[in-house]
């Protein structure tokens, strides 16, 4: 995700957040992380470790960016 930010010249931030109540009820995950790209927050990723939560947050953000048809590196706008 940081590579995407560097190529597209946008700021990418990750932050630990509280696990959403709907996910907390399942009790499977210990950590949650949000990804913010160019000021837009994407749904949180969760995992048993901080690293897994961050990786999942990055995957969700990138999948959303691709689904919305936003430009990615190497594509013409």
Secondary structure as UniProt FT lines:
FT   HELIX           2..8
FT   STRAND          12..16
FT   HELIX           21..24
FT   TURN            25..27
FT   STRAND          31..37
FT   TURN            38..39
FT   STRAND          40..41
FT   STRAND          45..47
FT   HELIX           50..67
FT   TURN            68..69
FT   TURN            73..74
//
